[in-house]
């Protein structure tokens, strides 16, 4: 099954959280259970329509690694994989 987002939605594959910090601090299991805030864009919708009937351009593209609002995503499963569906406006940074 292939997911094709509609409107201004983006499908993101969550990036795994690291278990240790840069300074070697090991994070407890309770921290690892929180919803991720970073992911890789796997599909992008065509964009939403404006009031004058034109389509807005999306701010991300497939392959971008992004940061998004913590509770903005909806979880979906497809082919045994977990994905997050978020709106383009909930993405606040592209990681470079």
Backbone torsions as a table, in degrees:
resi	resn	phi	psi	omega
1	UNK	NA	135.1	179.0
2	UNK	-111.9	133.8	178.5
3	UNK	-92.2	130.7	177.2
4	UNK	-125.1	107.7	-177.8
5	UNK	-69.8	149.5	178.9
6	UNK	-107.7	156.9	175.9
7	UNK	57.5	-130.1	-177.0
8	UNK	-101.4	31.4	179.4
9	UNK	-92.6	150.9	-179.1
10	UNK	-128.3	136.7	175.5
11	UNK	-103.2	127.5	-173.3
12	UNK	-124.6	136.7	171.8
13	UNK	-93.6	119.3	-177.7
14	UNK	-60.5	139.3	174.4
15	UNK	-82.7	139.7	179.1
16	UNK	-65.2	141.7	177.7
17	UNK	-80.6	143.3	177.3
18	UNK	-77.0	143.8	-178.7
19	UNK	-86.3	-15.8	176.5
20	UNK	-128.9	152.0	178.6
21	UNK	-84.6	176.4	177.4
22	UNK	-59.8	-27.2	-176.6
23	UNK	-93.0	7.0	177.1
24	UNK	86.0	10.5	178.5
25	UNK	-79.7	126.4	179.1
26	UNK	-85.1	127.7	-179.0
27	UNK	-85.0	140.0	179.0
28	UNK	-70.3	162.2	-179.0
29	UNK	-58.1	-31.6	-178.1
30	UNK	-64.7	-30.4	178.6
31	UNK	-71.8	-37.0	-177.6
32	UNK	-68.9	-15.3	-177.9
33	UNK	-86.7	-5.7	178.6
34	UNK	-73.1	154.1	179.7
35	UNK	-65.1	134.6	-179.6
36	UNK	-67.5	154.0	179.1
37	UNK	-115.5	6.5	178.7
38	UNK	-131.7	150.2	177.9
39	UNK	-168.1	173.7	178.3
40	UNK	-108.4	130.5	-178.7
41	UNK	-70.7	124.7	178.8
42	UNK	-109.8	-18.4	177.2
43	UNK	-158.1	147.4	-177.9
44	UNK	-132.7	134.4	175.8
45	UNK	-70.7	171.6	-178.3
46	UNK	-74.3	-13.2	-177.8
47	UNK	107.8	157.1	-179.0
48	UNK	-90.3	160.5	178.1
49	UNK	-85.7	140.9	175.0
50	UNK	-84.6	175.4	-179.2
51	UNK	-63.2	-28.0	179.8
52	UNK	-90.3	9.9	173.6
53	UNK	88.5	3.2	177.8
54	UNK	-90.8	154.9	179.9
55	UNK	-93.9	131.5	177.0
56	UNK	-76.4	142.9	177.8
57	UNK	-77.0	140.4	178.5
58	UNK	-76.8	148.7	-176.3
59	UNK	-91.1	-8.0	179.0
60	UNK	-127.1	163.9	177.7
61	UNK	-134.6	165.7	179.5
62	UNK	-58.5	134.7	-179.7
63	UNK	99.0	-17.9	178.0
64	UNK	-66.2	140.6	170.4
65	UNK	-97.3	124.0	-170.3
66	UNK	-126.2	159.8	170.2
67	UNK	-113.1	141.9	-177.4
68	UNK	-142.6	166.9	-179.3
69	UNK	-60.5	139.5	-171.1
70	UNK	-56.2	-46.4	-175.4
71	UNK	-109.6	23.2	-178.7
72	UNK	-84.4	-18.6	-171.0
73	UNK	-90.3	147.2	169.8
74	UNK	-105.8	133.5	-179.2
75	UNK	-86.3	136.7	174.4
76	UNK	-136.8	155.3	175.9
77	UNK	-119.6	138.3	176.6
78	UNK	-147.0	127.5	-179.6
79	UNK	54.4	37.9	177.4
80	UNK	77.0	3.0	179.8
81	UNK	-107.0	147.3	175.4
82	UNK	-94.8	135.3	177.5
83	UNK	-131.1	161.7	175.7
84	UNK	-118.5	137.0	177.0
85	UNK	-111.1	122.0	-179.1
86	UNK	-133.7	162.5	175.4
87	UNK	-84.9	149.4	178.8
88	UNK	-55.5	-36.1	-177.6
89	UNK	-71.4	-16.2	178.4
90	UNK	-87.4	-7.7	173.9
91	UNK	-83.2	125.2	-177.8
92	UNK	-114.6	-3.7	176.9
93	UNK	-161.5	148.0	171.2
94	UNK	-107.7	126.8	-179.6
95	UNK	-81.9	129.6	-178.9
96	UNK	-117.9	NA	NA
